[in-house]
């Protein structure tokens, strides 16, 4: 009997993508969709909670800063054996830079949270198409 090549993975990757309008309500919708998906994938609660917070931050940035009329915000989640990767894609080509918020500022801490809580994160312009991708891994 011949062994298949490449050998099948022990756990198949899982992924899902949502395309949402660039609207404030899409931030909450993305959190709800992620929570439901994380439950079906049986992700640990601490991973789910952290990923939901960071997804919310990236979705909020995309909604507030990617001001392209009629464009969508895409959120993609991928789970492998040891990693969750969440990517948010928007129509702006301006790459995000973590800000230094003052204690009385009401915003400006999102990317700082991502940098502290994620195992890794980054941003890049999309190779084919308009906009950028911002991602994190847990």
C-alpha atoms as one frame of an Amber mdcrd trajectory, in Angstrom:
protein
   0.000   0.000   0.000   1.344   3.391  -0.961   1.462   6.208   1.601  -0.231
   9.409   0.415   1.996  12.443  -0.023   1.887  14.870   1.546   0.573  13.045
   4.576  -2.816  14.293   5.756  -2.620  16.777   8.635  -3.606  15.507  12.044
  -6.027  18.393  12.387  -7.394  20.088   9.302  -7.127  23.884   9.303 -10.366
  25.716   9.879 -11.141  29.073   8.362 -14.004  31.458   7.778 -14.399  34.933
   6.300 -17.053  37.603   6.749 -17.599  40.596   4.475 -19.308  43.408   6.296
 -20.288  46.962   5.330 -18.005  49.755   6.533 -20.390  50.759   9.285 -20.176
  51.071  13.069 -22.676  48.213  13.522 -20.282  45.853  11.720 -17.894  45.944
  14.682 -20.473  44.338  16.978 -21.607  41.987  14.222 -18.035  40.760  13.723
 -17.700  40.106  17.467 -20.944  38.106  17.493 -19.981  36.077  14.415 -16.550
  35.367  15.862 -17.938  34.286  19.247 -20.325  31.843  17.538 -17.555  30.448
  15.323 -15.099  30.136  18.228 -17.689  28.112  20.142 -18.212  25.753  17.205
 -14.426  25.319  16.919 -14.280  24.779  20.702 -11.554  27.365  21.195 -10.440
  27.913  24.796 -12.356  30.721  26.496  -9.243  32.806  27.180  -8.274  32.664
  23.475 -11.829  33.531  22.439 -12.009  36.500  24.824  -8.650  37.925  23.753
  -9.315  37.386  20.036 -12.742  39.014  20.302 -11.223  42.102  21.947  -8.455
  42.396  19.353 -10.841  41.749  16.439 -13.031  44.535  17.788 -10.050  46.908
  17.858  -9.044  46.119  14.263 -12.629  46.353  13.002 -13.053  49.701  14.757
  -9.868  51.022  13.141 -11.057  49.838   9.727 -14.459  51.465  10.196 -13.033
  54.770  11.454 -10.024  55.187   9.186 -10.709  53.411   5.864 -12.945  56.066
   4.391 -13.710  54.607   0.991 -17.404  54.869   0.063 -19.189  51.620  -0.674
 -16.269  49.424   0.408 -16.508  46.461   2.737 -14.421  45.362   5.696 -13.382
  41.722   5.577 -12.618  39.680   8.667 -10.980  36.271   8.292 -10.199  33.722
  11.009  -7.953  30.707  10.556  -7.251  28.017  13.124  -4.406  25.542  12.813
  -3.156  22.988  15.320  -1.503  25.598  17.527  -2.538  29.034  16.296  -5.463
  31.357  15.663  -4.867  34.038  13.027  -7.359  36.869  12.544  -7.022  39.249
   9.584  -9.022  42.416   8.921  -8.895  43.871   5.415 -10.064  47.357   4.477
  -9.828  49.714   1.501  -7.249  52.113   2.957  -3.637  51.690   1.891  -2.372
  53.624   4.928  -0.613  51.172   7.240  -1.460  51.537  10.939   1.070  52.792
  13.464   0.567  52.293  17.203  -0.194  55.605  18.926   0.788  56.793  22.365
  -2.420  57.747  24.134  -2.503  60.124  27.085  -4.338  58.928  30.209  -7.369
  61.115  29.441  -7.630  60.122  25.730 -10.763  58.166  24.840  -9.114  56.316
  21.933  -5.714  55.482  20.503  -4.926  52.317  22.460  -6.162  49.639  20.052
  -2.890  48.732  18.365  -1.061  48.935  21.688  -3.476  46.276  22.986  -2.873
  44.170  19.891   0.908  44.482  20.324   0.761  43.452  23.993  -1.835  40.672
  23.842  -1.059  38.983  20.504   1.753  36.475  20.018   2.471  38.282  16.732
   0.805  40.915  14.557   1.460  42.982  11.478   0.087  44.945   8.558   0.728
  44.967   4.840  -0.707  46.415   1.686  -2.683  43.878  -0.299  -0.580  42.336
  -3.073  -3.489  42.192  -5.502  -6.099  44.798  -4.995  -6.929  47.871  -3.004
  -6.242  48.368   0.658  -4.386  46.615   3.418  -4.534  43.658   5.786  -3.939
  43.926   9.516  -3.560  40.625  11.354  -2.768  39.101  14.711  -2.028  35.620
  15.985  -2.767  33.968  19.317
